[in-house]
Amino acid sequence: MTTDKEQLPKESADIVQKDEECLISVPDGATEPTRTQPKRKYGEKTVTGIIVGQGDNKTVIRLDDVKKLAELHLTYKDMAEYFGCKESTFKDHFHHEVVKSRQRTKQRLMQAMLHNALDKNQPTIQIWLSKNLLGFTDQPINTDSTNVLPWLEQDDMS
């Protein structure tokens, strides 16, 4: 019987796998190398928007950006943090745009639901809309007109 080394083709004879364990030594207190920041090019551009803040905190906020974030139903706090201003300042300047954008999202959602219910005939959406828009229920409600009349046994005995 021959050994594995004798059976190896001539091309792979140079490649020998070692069974030894290989450890990388890291000196104490050393950290892994961090990724360096790429070189950046800086430039200027003019932004058209609403000026918010005073002094060094002054910033320009575009209405289109506010509308996009409001359509996602972000909170005032989240939007203010994104633009780097106080929540109360942001709310004072952009309340009407936020309300209008949120309402637009609700209208688009209702339009999509109606499209799925009516055009695509999806029964789950149809049932949900009938319950919420039309007031239908799974459990009938007893009213006075549907109650059974009570028997008056005292009148029959006299």
Order of alpha helices (4+ residues) and beta strands (2+ residues): alpha-beta-beta-alpha-alpha-alpha-alpha-alpha
